Amino acid sequence: MTHSHKASALMFAVFAATSCDVHAGEQFVAPSSLKTIGTIDARFQSYNVEMVEITGGRFWKPYPRDTRALVDRDRYGYRPPIDLTNRRLRNLTSALAPAYMRVSGTWANATYFADDDHTPSTPLSGFNTVLTRAQWRGVIEFARAVNAEIVTSFAVSPGSRDALGAWTPDQAQRLVAYTQSLGGRIAAAEFMNEPTLAATNGPPPGYDATAYGRDFKIFRDWIKRISPDTLILGPGSAGDAASPSASGLSARALLTTSGAGVDRFSYHHYFTLSPRCNVHDDPAQALTERWLSRTDQALSIYRALRDEFEPEKPIWLTETANAACGGNPSDATFLDTFRYVDQLGRLARAGVQVVMHNTLAASDYSLLDEKDLHPRPNYWGALLWHRLMGTTVLDVSSPAADLHLYAHCHPAMHGAVSLLAINTSRRSSRSLSLPLSARLYTLDAARLQSATVRLNGKTLLLAANDELPRLDARAVPAGATRLAPASITFLVIPDAANPACA
C-alpha cells in the first residue's frame, strides 16, 4: 500500500469512528473506497444540430415574451442556415470536446443533397429541402474545428425510392462520397430519424414495419460495403412505449422486421411535449423524483428491447431534451439544468454510452441561445460535467429522494474522485460529509426560472473576446459541507487515491 493510500485509509477509519456524531440527514461518502461500476464513451456528452439548421427552413419558433399568446400559427418560424464559422459558437462548442455532433432530425428524412454546383432553387419532387455541398462542407469543417465526430441519418422520402417504393442508397451514397472526398467521415448513422413516427415525418403514405425491415436491410448492406467503419445505429425509436404508436409502428415491430445488425442500440427520449404540441406541464414538478425518474422508465423499455433483439450491444441515446416540439419555456432556464445533469448521471450509472442533447443552438431547449449564441444554464452544467466527470463511473448511493449523488473518476487527476450532488429540495439544505478536503463548484440561481446561473455565488458570463470565464472552485475542509436548497454541486477530491482512478 502506498503512503497516500495508507493516509486515506487512516483518515477514513478516524472519520468512520466518529460518524456517530454526524447529525441526522447528513450523508457520508468515502471517496477512496468507491467501486467501479462501468465506463462510458469519451464522447458521452454530445449534442444535436438539426438538419434544418444547416439548410435553413421552418423550425420550432422560440416563444414570444408573452407565452399566453402562443397559438398554433406560432409553432414554426423561418430560420436562416446556422453560421458554423461563428467564433463564439466554435469557442463554446470546442470546450465540450470531444463529442459526437448528430446532424439529423425530422427534416433530414426529406432533405435532398445537391451533389454539384448547380443547386436547384426548389427541392426536387419527393423532397422538401435542399442541402448544398457548401453547407455540408461547413458541417465537416466545423466538426473538425471543434473535435466532434459526425453522426447523421438519410433521406427516406418518396424521392429516395425506386418505382416499387423500395429505398435506394443513391442520395446517401452521394453524401458519404462527398464527405470522404473532403477527408471527413461519418462516424455513425441511423437509417432514418424516428421510424416509429413514420406516419408524419417523411416516408411515403402507408409506410409500415414490413417496408422498414426491407429498407433497413438495404441500408445495412450498403453502408457496410461503402463505409465499413461507420457504426450502424438503430432503431432510433421515439415514444417510450412498448405498444404501437398512432402510426401503428412500434420499436418491437421495427426490430422484428429488420433483424439483427446494428452496432449500437439507439433510442430517443423526451420527458414531455411542449405547449407547441398542446401539452402544458406544471414547472413545479420539474424537481420531483416522479419527473426525473422518467429517464429510468424510458431506458428500461429500450434496454429490454435491446436485450431481446440486440443482446449486449451498447446503448446510445441519440436525441433527448426535457420537452419535444422545441422545448418548454422553462427549458432555457436554470430549472432544466437539474434534469440535464441528473439525466447524465443516471444514464452513465446505468451504462448508457452516449447522450446527445437536442439542440446545440436552436429553439428553447438549446445549450446556446439561438439569437446571440450566449450560454444558457444547461451549457454551464455541461461544461462542469465535461471538465470534472471522467469516463470511469463509481458506485455511490443516494439515501434521500431529494439528494441525488453520482460519482466518477476525475478525467485528468490520477486517483481523484468527482462527486455530483444535486439537492432537489426547494426549501431544505442537505449535508454531505467527506473524510478529505475537496474543491467545490456549486451552481444556483436567484430564481429557478432564471436565464442566468451563478457558480459559487458569482454570475457566469462570457469574458472579453467570447472567452469562457474562470471556473474557480471553493476549497472546503474535510467534514460536513452544506448543500443549499435547489442547488447543483460538483465536488472534486484530489487526494482520494481511489485505486479505480489510478
C-alpha positions as CSV (number, residue, x, y, z in Angstrom):
1,M,0.0,0.0,0.0
2,T,1.4,3.4,-0.9
3,H,1.8,6.2,1.6
4,S,-1.2,8.1,0.1
5,H,-3.4,5.0,0.3
6,K,-2.3,4.5,4.0
7,A,-3.1,8.1,4.8
8,S,-6.5,7.9,3.1
9,A,-7.3,4.6,4.9
10,L,-6.3,6.1,8.3
11,M,-8.4,9.2,7.7
12,F,-11.4,7.1,6.7
13,A,-11.1,5.0,9.8
14,V,-10.9,8.0,12.1
15,F,-13.9,9.7,10.4
16,A,-15.9,6.5,10.4
17,A,-15.2,6.0,14.1
18,T,-16.6,9.5,14.9
19,S,-19.5,9.2,12.4
20,C,-21.9,8.7,15.3
21,D,-21.6,12.5,15.8
22,V,-22.9,13.2,12.3
23,H,-26.4,14.6,12.7
24,A,-29.5,13.2,11.0
25,G,-29.8,14.0,7.3
26,E,-26.1,14.1,6.7
27,Q,-24.7,11.8,4.0
28,F,-21.2,10.4,4.4
29,V,-19.2,9.3,1.4
30,A,-15.8,7.6,1.5
31,P,-14.4,8.5,-2.0
32,S,-11.3,6.3,-1.6
33,S,-13.3,3.1,-1.4
34,L,-15.9,3.7,-4.1
35,K,-16.0,0.8,-6.6
36,T,-16.1,0.9,-10.4
37,I,-19.5,0.0,-11.9
38,G,-18.7,0.8,-15.5
39,T,-17.2,3.1,-18.1
40,I,-18.7,5.5,-20.7
41,D,-17.7,6.6,-24.1
42,A,-15.2,9.5,-24.2
43,R,-17.8,11.4,-26.3
44,F,-20.6,10.5,-23.8
45,Q,-21.8,14.1,-23.5
46,S,-22.8,15.1,-27.1
47,Y,-25.3,17.2,-29.0
48,N,-27.6,17.6,-32.0
49,V,-27.5,20.2,-34.7
50,E,-30.8,19.7,-36.6
51,M,-30.5,19.3,-40.4
52,V,-32.9,22.2,-40.8
53,E,-30.4,24.4,-39.0
54,I,-27.8,23.5,-41.7
55,T,-30.2,24.1,-44.7
56,G,-32.3,26.9,-43.2
57,G,-36.1,26.4,-43.0
58,R,-39.0,26.4,-40.7
59,F,-38.2,25.1,-37.3
60,W,-39.7,25.4,-33.8
61,K,-40.1,29.1,-33.2
62,P,-38.8,30.5,-29.9
63,Y,-41.6,31.5,-27.5
64,P,-42.8,35.1,-27.6
65,R,-42.3,37.2,-24.5
66,D,-45.9,36.6,-23.5
67,T,-46.3,32.8,-23.7
68,R,-50.0,33.2,-23.2
69,A,-50.2,34.5,-26.7
70,L,-48.8,31.2,-28.1
71,V,-51.1,29.7,-30.7
72,D,-50.7,27.1,-33.5
73,R,-49.6,29.6,-36.0
74,D,-46.6,30.4,-33.8
75,R,-45.3,26.8,-33.8
76,Y,-42.8,27.3,-36.6
77,G,-40.7,30.2,-37.8
78,Y,-38.1,30.5,-40.6
79,R,-34.5,30.4,-39.5
80,P,-31.6,31.0,-41.9
81,P,-28.8,28.5,-42.0
82,I,-26.6,28.5,-38.9
83,D,-23.2,30.1,-39.3
84,L,-20.9,27.3,-38.4
85,T,-17.9,29.7,-38.8
86,N,-19.0,31.9,-35.9
87,R,-16.2,32.4,-33.5
88,R,-18.3,32.3,-30.3
89,L,-20.1,29.1,-31.5
90,R,-16.8,27.4,-32.2
91,N,-15.2,28.5,-28.9
92,L,-18.1,27.3,-26.8
93,T,-18.6,24.1,-28.6
94,S,-14.8,23.3,-28.6
95,A,-15.0,23.5,-24.8
96,L,-17.3,20.4,-24.8
97,A,-14.9,18.3,-26.9
98,P,-14.6,15.5,-27.7
99,A,-18.2,14.9,-28.7
100,Y,-20.5,13.5,-31.3
101,M,-22.4,16.0,-33.4
102,R,-25.6,14.5,-34.7
103,V,-26.9,16.2,-37.9
104,S,-30.4,14.7,-38.3
105,G,-33.9,15.3,-37.1
106,T,-37.3,15.1,-38.7
107,W,-36.4,17.4,-41.5
108,A,-33.5,15.2,-42.6
109,N,-35.9,12.5,-43.7
110,A,-36.9,14.6,-46.7
111,T,-33.7,16.5,-47.5
112,Y,-32.2,16.4,-51.0
113,F,-28.4,16.5,-51.2
114,A,-27.4,18.6,-54.2
115,D,-24.1,17.0,-55.1
116,D,-23.0,19.5,-57.7
117,D,-22.5,23.3,-58.1
118,H,-26.0,23.7,-59.7
119,T,-28.2,23.8,-56.6
120,P,-31.9,23.7,-57.5
121,S,-33.8,26.7,-56.3
122,T,-36.6,24.4,-55.1
123,P,-36.4,20.8,-53.9
124,L,-36.8,18.0,-56.4
125,S,-40.0,16.1,-56.5
126,G,-40.2,13.8,-53.4
127,F,-38.1,16.0,-51.2
128,N,-38.9,19.1,-49.0
129,T,-35.5,20.7,-48.5
130,V,-32.1,21.1,-50.3
131,L,-28.7,20.6,-48.6
132,T,-25.9,22.2,-50.6
133,R,-22.3,21.0,-50.9
134,A,-21.2,24.2,-49.3
135,Q,-23.5,23.6,-46.3
136,W,-22.3,20.1,-45.8
137,R,-18.7,21.1,-46.2
138,G,-19.4,23.6,-43.4
139,V,-20.5,20.7,-41.2
140,I,-17.3,18.8,-41.9
141,E,-15.1,21.8,-41.2
142,F,-17.0,22.7,-38.0
143,A,-16.7,19.1,-36.7
144,R,-13.0,19.1,-37.4
145,A,-12.5,22.5,-35.7
146,V,-14.4,21.5,-32.5
147,N,-13.2,17.9,-32.3
148,A,-16.6,16.4,-33.0
149,E,-17.4,13.2,-34.9
150,I,-20.4,13.4,-37.3
151,V,-23.5,11.3,-36.8
152,T,-26.4,11.5,-39.2
153,S,-29.3,9.8,-40.9
154,F,-30.5,9.8,-44.5
155,A,-33.5,10.8,-46.7
156,V,-36.3,8.3,-46.8
157,S,-39.0,10.4,-48.5
158,P,-40.6,9.4,-51.9
159,G,-37.8,11.0,-53.8
160,S,-35.3,8.5,-52.4
161,R,-37.2,5.4,-53.7
162,D,-37.5,3.3,-56.8
163,A,-40.6,2.6,-58.9
164,L,-41.7,-0.2,-56.5
165,G,-41.3,2.1,-53.4
166,A,-38.1,0.5,-52.0
167,W,-35.4,2.8,-50.6
168,T,-32.4,3.3,-52.8
169,P,-29.0,4.5,-51.5
170,D,-28.3,6.9,-54.3
171,Q,-28.7,10.1,-52.2
172,A,-26.9,8.6,-49.2
173,Q,-24.1,7.4,-51.4
174,R,-23.5,10.9,-52.7
175,L,-23.4,12.4,-49.2
176,V,-21.0,9.8,-47.9
177,A,-18.7,10.0,-51.0
178,Y,-18.6,13.8,-50.8
179,T,-17.7,13.6,-47.1
180,Q,-14.9,11.2,-47.8
181,S,-13.6,13.4,-50.7
182,L,-13.1,16.2,-48.2
183,G,-11.2,14.0,-45.8
184,G,-14.2,13.7,-43.4
185,R,-16.1,10.7,-42.2
186,I,-19.5,9.8,-40.9
187,A,-18.7,8.1,-37.6
188,A,-22.2,6.6,-37.1
189,A,-25.6,6.7,-38.8
190,E,-29.2,5.9,-38.2
191,F,-31.1,4.8,-41.3
192,M,-33.8,7.4,-40.7
193,N,-34.9,9.7,-38.0
194,E,-37.6,8.2,-35.6
195,P,-39.1,5.5,-37.7
196,T,-41.9,4.9,-35.1
197,L,-43.3,8.3,-36.2
198,A,-43.2,7.4,-39.9
199,A,-46.8,8.4,-40.5
200,T,-45.9,12.1,-40.1
201,N,-42.2,12.5,-40.7
202,G,-41.3,11.9,-44.3
203,P,-41.7,8.3,-45.6
204,P,-44.4,7.5,-48.2
205,P,-48.0,7.2,-47.0
206,G,-48.8,3.8,-45.6
207,Y,-45.2,3.1,-44.6
208,D,-45.2,0.2,-42.3
209,A,-42.9,-2.1,-40.3
210,T,-42.5,-4.5,-43.3
211,A,-41.3,-1.7,-45.5
212,Y,-38.9,-0.5,-42.8
213,G,-37.5,-4.0,-42.5
214,R,-36.9,-4.3,-46.2
215,D,-35.3,-0.8,-46.4
216,F,-33.2,-1.2,-43.3
217,K,-31.6,-4.4,-44.8
218,I,-30.8,-2.5,-48.0
219,F,-29.3,0.3,-45.9
220,R,-27.3,-2.1,-43.7
221,D,-25.8,-4.0,-46.6
222,W,-25.0,-0.8,-48.5
223,I,-23.2,1.1,-45.6
224,K,-21.2,-1.9,-44.6
225,R,-19.9,-2.1,-48.2
226,I,-19.3,1.6,-48.9
227,S,-18.3,2.8,-45.4
228,P,-17.4,-0.2,-43.2
229,D,-16.1,2.0,-40.3
230,T,-19.4,3.8,-39.9
231,L,-21.3,2.5,-36.9
232,I,-24.9,1.5,-37.7
233,L,-27.3,2.9,-35.0
234,G,-30.8,1.7,-34.6
235,P,-33.7,1.7,-34.4
236,G,-33.7,5.3,-33.1
237,S,-37.3,5.0,-31.9
238,A,-39.2,7.7,-30.1
239,G,-42.3,7.5,-27.9
240,D,-41.2,5.4,-25.0
241,A,-43.9,2.8,-25.4
242,A,-43.8,-0.9,-25.9
243,S,-47.2,-0.8,-27.8
244,P,-47.7,0.6,-31.3
245,S,-47.9,4.4,-31.7
246,A,-50.6,6.2,-33.5
247,S,-48.9,5.4,-36.7
248,G,-49.1,1.7,-36.0
249,L,-45.3,1.3,-35.7
250,S,-43.6,0.1,-32.6
251,A,-39.9,-0.3,-31.8
252,R,-40.6,-4.0,-31.4
253,A,-42.2,-4.3,-34.8
254,L,-39.3,-2.5,-36.4
255,L,-36.7,-4.7,-34.7
256,T,-38.7,-7.8,-35.7
257,T,-38.7,-7.0,-39.4
258,S,-35.2,-5.5,-39.7
259,G,-33.4,-8.4,-38.0
260,A,-30.2,-8.0,-36.1
261,G,-27.4,-5.8,-37.4
262,V,-26.9,-2.6,-35.5
263,D,-23.6,-1.8,-33.9
264,R,-25.2,0.4,-31.3
265,F,-28.8,0.3,-30.0
266,S,-30.2,3.8,-30.2
267,Y,-33.3,5.5,-28.9
268,H,-34.8,8.9,-28.4
269,H,-36.4,10.2,-25.2
270,Y,-38.2,13.4,-24.2
271,F,-39.8,13.8,-20.8
272,T,-42.8,15.5,-22.3
273,L,-44.1,17.6,-25.2
274,S,-44.1,21.4,-25.2
275,P,-47.1,23.8,-25.4
276,R,-46.4,24.0,-29.1
277,C,-47.8,20.4,-29.2
278,N,-50.6,21.2,-26.8
279,V,-49.1,19.9,-23.6
280,H,-48.9,22.2,-20.6
281,D,-46.9,20.8,-17.7
282,D,-46.5,22.4,-14.3
283,P,-42.9,23.5,-13.8
284,A,-43.3,22.8,-10.1
285,Q,-42.9,19.1,-10.8
286,A,-39.6,19.5,-12.5
287,L,-37.5,18.7,-9.4
288,T,-39.6,15.8,-8.2
289,E,-38.4,12.2,-8.4
290,R,-41.6,11.3,-10.2
291,W,-40.4,13.6,-13.0
292,L,-36.7,12.9,-13.0
293,S,-37.2,9.1,-12.9
294,R,-38.7,9.3,-16.4
295,T,-35.1,8.8,-17.5
296,D,-35.1,5.4,-15.9
297,Q,-38.5,4.4,-17.1
298,A,-37.7,5.1,-20.8
299,L,-34.3,3.3,-20.5
300,S,-36.0,0.2,-19.0
301,I,-38.3,-0.1,-22.1
302,Y,-35.4,0.2,-24.6
303,R,-33.0,-1.9,-22.6
304,A,-35.5,-4.8,-22.6
305,L,-35.8,-4.5,-26.3
306,R,-32.1,-4.3,-26.7
307,D,-31.7,-7.5,-24.6
308,E,-34.2,-9.3,-26.7
309,F,-33.2,-8.3,-30.2
310,E,-29.6,-7.0,-30.0
311,P,-28.1,-8.5,-26.8
312,E,-25.0,-6.8,-25.3
313,K,-25.0,-4.0,-27.9
314,P,-24.0,-0.7,-26.3
315,I,-26.9,1.8,-25.9
316,W,-26.9,5.3,-27.2
317,L,-29.5,8.0,-26.5
318,T,-29.2,9.9,-29.8
319,E,-31.8,12.6,-29.1
320,T,-33.1,14.0,-25.8
321,A,-34.2,17.1,-24.0
322,N,-36.9,17.9,-21.5
323,A,-39.7,18.7,-24.0
324,A,-40.1,17.8,-27.6
325,C,-41.5,20.3,-30.1
326,G,-38.8,22.9,-29.4
327,G,-38.8,22.8,-25.6
328,N,-40.8,24.3,-22.7
329,P,-40.4,28.0,-21.8
330,S,-38.5,26.9,-18.7
331,D,-36.1,24.8,-20.6
332,A,-33.9,27.8,-21.3
333,T,-33.6,28.4,-17.5
334,F,-31.7,27.0,-14.5
335,L,-34.7,24.8,-13.7
336,D,-33.9,22.5,-16.6
337,T,-30.3,22.1,-15.5
338,F,-31.4,19.8,-12.8
339,R,-33.0,17.5,-15.3
340,Y,-30.0,17.8,-17.6
341,V,-27.2,16.8,-15.2
342,D,-29.4,14.3,-13.4
343,Q,-30.1,12.6,-16.7
344,L,-26.4,12.4,-17.4
345,G,-25.7,11.0,-14.0
346,R,-28.4,8.3,-14.2
347,L,-27.6,7.2,-17.7
348,A,-23.8,7.0,-17.0
349,R,-24.6,4.9,-13.9
350,A,-26.9,2.7,-16.0
351,G,-24.2,2.1,-18.6
352,V,-25.6,4.2,-21.5
353,Q,-22.6,5.1,-23.6
354,V,-23.6,8.3,-25.3
355,V,-26.2,11.0,-24.7
356,M,-26.9,13.6,-27.4
357,H,-28.8,16.7,-26.2
358,N,-31.2,18.4,-28.6
359,T,-30.1,21.0,-29.5
360,L,-26.8,22.8,-29.5
361,A,-28.2,26.2,-30.7
362,A,-31.8,26.1,-31.9
363,S,-35.1,26.9,-30.2
364,D,-35.8,26.9,-26.4
365,Y,-34.1,23.6,-25.4
366,S,-30.7,24.5,-26.8
367,L,-27.5,24.8,-24.9
368,L,-26.7,28.1,-26.5
369,D,-29.2,30.9,-27.2
370,E,-30.0,30.8,-30.9
371,K,-30.1,34.6,-31.3
372,D,-26.8,35.6,-29.8
373,L,-25.1,32.2,-29.0
374,H,-24.6,33.1,-25.4
375,P,-24.6,30.1,-22.9
376,R,-27.8,29.1,-21.3
377,P,-27.7,27.5,-17.8
378,N,-27.6,24.0,-19.3
379,Y,-24.4,24.9,-21.1
380,W,-22.7,25.7,-17.7
381,G,-23.9,22.4,-16.4
382,A,-22.5,20.7,-19.4
383,L,-19.1,22.4,-19.1
384,L,-18.7,21.5,-15.5
385,W,-19.7,17.9,-16.2
386,H,-17.2,17.7,-19.1
387,R,-14.3,19.1,-17.0
388,L,-14.9,17.2,-13.8
389,M,-16.7,13.9,-14.6
390,G,-14.5,11.3,-16.3
391,T,-15.3,8.1,-18.1
392,T,-15.0,5.7,-15.1
393,V,-18.2,5.5,-13.2
394,L,-18.2,4.8,-9.5
395,D,-20.8,3.3,-7.2
396,V,-22.3,5.8,-4.7
397,S,-25.7,5.6,-3.1
398,S,-28.3,8.3,-2.6
399,P,-30.3,7.6,0.5
400,A,-32.7,10.6,0.3
401,A,-35.1,11.1,-2.6
402,D,-34.1,14.8,-2.9
403,L,-30.3,14.3,-2.7
404,H,-29.0,12.7,-5.9
405,L,-25.4,11.6,-5.8
406,Y,-23.2,10.4,-8.7
407,A,-19.5,9.7,-8.7
408,H,-16.9,9.4,-11.4
409,C,-13.1,9.3,-11.5
410,H,-11.8,12.8,-12.4
411,P,-10.9,13.0,-16.1
412,A,-7.4,14.3,-15.5
413,M,-6.1,13.8,-12.0
414,H,-4.9,10.3,-11.1
415,G,-6.7,8.9,-8.1
416,A,-9.0,11.8,-7.8
417,V,-12.8,11.4,-7.5
418,S,-15.5,13.8,-8.6
419,L,-19.0,13.8,-7.0
420,L,-22.1,15.4,-8.4
421,A,-24.6,16.2,-5.6
422,I,-28.0,17.5,-6.6
423,N,-30.3,18.9,-3.9
424,T,-33.7,19.0,-5.5
425,S,-35.5,20.2,-2.3
426,R,-36.7,23.7,-2.8
427,R,-36.7,24.5,0.9
428,S,-34.3,22.3,2.8
429,S,-30.5,22.1,2.7
430,R,-28.7,18.8,2.8
431,S,-25.3,17.9,4.2
432,L,-22.5,15.8,2.6
433,S,-19.6,14.7,4.8
434,L,-16.2,13.7,3.3
435,P,-13.1,12.5,5.1
436,L,-10.9,14.6,2.9
437,S,-10.7,18.2,1.7
438,A,-12.4,19.0,-1.6
439,R,-12.8,21.6,-4.3
440,L,-16.4,22.7,-4.5
441,Y,-18.3,24.1,-7.5
442,T,-22.0,25.0,-6.7
443,L,-24.5,26.2,-9.4
444,D,-27.5,28.1,-8.2
445,A,-29.7,31.0,-9.3
446,A,-31.7,33.8,-7.8
447,R,-34.8,32.2,-9.2
448,L,-35.2,28.7,-10.5
449,Q,-36.6,30.0,-13.8
450,S,-33.7,32.4,-14.3
451,A,-31.8,32.6,-17.6
452,T,-28.5,33.2,-15.7
453,V,-26.7,30.9,-13.2
454,R,-24.1,31.5,-10.5
455,L,-21.0,29.5,-9.7
456,N,-20.1,29.7,-6.0
457,G,-22.2,32.9,-5.8
458,K,-20.7,34.6,-8.9
459,T,-22.9,35.0,-12.1
460,L,-21.4,33.1,-15.0
461,L,-20.8,35.3,-18.1
462,L,-18.6,35.2,-21.1
463,A,-15.4,37.2,-20.7
464,A,-13.9,39.6,-23.3
465,N,-13.4,38.2,-26.8
466,D,-16.0,35.5,-26.1
467,E,-13.6,33.6,-23.8
468,L,-15.0,31.4,-21.1
469,P,-14.7,32.8,-17.5
470,R,-12.5,31.0,-15.0
471,L,-14.5,28.3,-13.2
472,D,-12.9,28.7,-9.8
473,A,-13.5,26.2,-7.1
474,R,-14.0,26.9,-3.4
475,A,-11.8,24.9,-1.1
476,V,-13.7,23.0,1.6
477,P,-12.1,21.1,4.5
478,A,-12.8,17.5,5.5
479,G,-16.1,17.1,7.3
480,A,-19.6,18.3,6.5
481,T,-20.5,20.5,3.5
482,R,-23.9,22.2,3.3
483,L,-25.7,21.8,0.1
484,A,-28.1,24.7,-0.3
485,P,-31.8,24.1,-1.4
486,A,-32.2,23.8,-5.2
487,S,-28.5,23.6,-6.0
488,I,-26.2,21.5,-8.1
489,T,-22.7,20.9,-6.6
490,F,-19.7,19.2,-8.0
491,L,-17.0,18.2,-5.5
492,V,-13.5,17.1,-6.6
493,I,-11.5,15.1,-4.0
494,P,-7.9,15.3,-5.3
495,D,-6.4,13.1,-2.6
496,A,-9.0,10.3,-2.7
497,A,-6.3,7.9,-4.0
498,N,-9.1,5.7,-5.3
499,P,-7.4,2.6,-7.0
500,A,-10.1,2.6,-9.7
501,C,-9.0,6.1,-10.7
502,A,-5.2,5.4,-10.8
